[in-house]
Amino acid sequence: MLKLDNIAHSERLKPLSFTAEAGQLIGVIGANGAGKSTLLKIMAGLLNDVSGAATWADQDMTRWSAIERRQYLAFIPQQTQFQEPATVADLLRTAQINLRAGAKELAQWRQLSIEQFELEPLLERAVTELSGGEQRRVTLACTHAMNRPLLIADEPTASLDLNYQLLTMDWLKTSSQQGKLVFVALHDLALAAQYCDQILLLHHGALLAHGTPNQVLTDANLATAYKVSVDWLCNPKGVAMLPRRL
């Protein structure tokens, strides 16, 4: 279980409390500047000057060392910039440094990541030579190869085409169904409605609503947070939305 108790960060995130059990995919949504990335970075241990308490499995997350943090969580940043021309294969191995697992197990995780994100043709290429979408797939695969119980993803579908957006969301959903706790910041509300078990809606750094997609994605909440109204098109295979500015 993850528990946040009045967690806050200066003027960027007002005191926020909630608990989440493992085995869920939790979406974090809100307009630009609402506090989504700040919340995820707090949980990932990447920000200082944080007030409040954060625990995972009854452990104080704020006291974890960098190596301890790697044993429990993996974080996908909103943007990834590769500066060195390392090969994709080397990056997958580097992602697993300091993980407490055997060499055979780590190799199995890497192979599953290669298959999941269809990286076999790219393994010996320098990551700096790849397109933005291909680099994003490498970032996702590196996180997949870590196989941590707590997964935090900040707009993981950015730069991806429709096929890989769905592939990524399918992976996150499967990860939650396998017992991981997954947090994902999304701008695509249709994906949030389709995939998420719970949604946190942030507005001006505060928690505006929390609950199932049906409870959160209401006309009133969307008007407040986004200044739009939405017509939803739903069937058993997916969700689409037609937004209109108010």
Beta strands, then each sheet from edge to edge (+ up, - down):
strand 1: 2-9
strand 2: 13-20
strand 3: 25-29
strand 4: 50-56
strand 5: 59-60
strand 6: 73-76
strand 7: 150-154
strand 8: 181-185
strand 9: 198-203
strand 10: 206-211
strand 11: 228-235
strand 12: 238-245
sheet 1: 2+ 1- 4+ 5-
sheet 2: 6+ 7+ 8+ 3+ 9+ 10-
sheet 3: 11+ 12-
end
